[in-house]
Amino acid sequence: MQPLGFWNLDDNIVIQKVSCAIVLLMVMAWVGIFLAYGVEADRVPTIGSSFQTMLGVVIFNFAVITSSACIHTHSTRSAA
């Protein structure tokens, strides 16, 4: 099965609608749980006290994006 980005938008519209419905259900569940527990700003601080693991996460995100594009380009290029 190919990634949906390779298909025409008309060919995968059903999958897009189902995915959108699932995301909307998840957002509604998240909002419901959020409202059920109440709003308390102390639960999640805006700025944390430790940033020790942030650098690894940021570098990993850039590495994944860069390598996935490189792998796609390399796999579709014909051997000359």
Protein Blocks (a to p, Z undefined) as FASTA:
>chain_A
ZZfklpcfklmmmmmmmmmmmmmmmmmmmmmmmmmnopafklpcfbdcbfklmmmmmmmm
mmmmmmmmmmmmmmmpccZZ
